[in-house]
Amino acid sequence: MQRNSVLTVLLVLLVFPVMTFAHPQGEGEVGVRIVSDSGVQFPKHGAYPRGRHEGRFFYLEAVKGQRYSIEVTNRSGRRIGVVIAVDGRNIINGKKSDLKRDEQMYIIAPFETNTFEGWRTGMDRTNRFYFTEQSDSYAEKVFADASAMGTIALAVYREKIPDIDLYSGKQSRMKEEPAAPCAPDESRYSATAERKKSEQPGTGFGETTHSPAMVVHFDPETTMADKIVLKYEWRSELCRKGIISCGPKNRFWPEDYEFAPIPKESRG
C-alpha cells in the first residue's frame, strides 16, 4: 500500500515528565535549560552569528566532568516533536543529525516539561551526558565525527492537525507507520585517545540509567516551528571570546549590585 506520509513513527517519550502550568512567555515554541544533577542551570549567553541563520543561538558555559540533562518545556497547547542532537548526533539512535522532520524525535505534551538525561540505548535505559574533552566524547570515539562538536541543538515540529471530513464530521484515520527500533547498545568502543590540554569540549557516554520509553504515532508538520542551538565552551574560552567578563574588577563598575549599598545602621 502506498503511503501518503513520508515520516516514520518517532520514538517518543515522556522521560520524567513534569507538569507545568506557566503560560507561554518569551520567544520561541519551547524553553530549553541545561541543568546539572543538583538542578542548577548552566549559564548561557545570547549569541548572534554573522549572516542570516534560522533559529536562536546561545553560548553555554560547560564544566568539565559535570553530568547534565536537557530540560525542554513545551509552551504551546499542541503536542510537539523535538529532534535533539548533541555534538551533531541524534540522542535517540546516535545517527548524524540534520534536525530534519524524518528523524527520530521525542514527543512532549502541551505545557509539559520533559528532561532528557542521556543517549538512548534501549527502550528502558539511557547513558548519561557529561561534559568532557573532544577525544573522550561519544561522537569522536564512536563515529570519529567532530563536525558539530560542542553543540546541543534542538528542532521543534508541531503535530499536524488531522484532516476533517466535512460531510461526515469525522476525522480521517491517520495512517499507521512502522515503529522505530530502539537504539543499539553502543557502549563497547575502543580505548580513549590521549587527551590534549587544548581540546574543545564534547559530551561523553556516561553510566546507564533507567529511563522507560514508548513508541507513539506522531505526524509532524512540514515546517520547523523553532530551532535552538547552544555552543558550549569552557569558561576560559568564553573569557577569551569576550562572552563573559573574566578580567580584574573595575573599581568604578561593581558587578555585584547596581545601587548604592545601604549602611548597616540603616538596614531594616
Secondary structure, 3 states (H helix, E strand, C coil): CCCCCCCCCEEECCCCCEECCCCCCCCCCEEEEEEECCCCECCEEEECCCCCCCCEEEEEECCCCCEEEEEEEECCCCCEEEEEEECCEECCCCCECCCCCCCCCEEECCCEEEEECEEEEECCEEEEEEEEEHHHCHHHHHHCCCCCCCEEEEEEEEECCCCECCCCCCECCCCCCCCCCCCCCCCCCCCCCCCCCCCCEEECCCCEEECCCEEECCCECCCCCEEEEEEEECHHHHHHCCCCCCCCCCCCCCCCCCCCCCCHHHCC
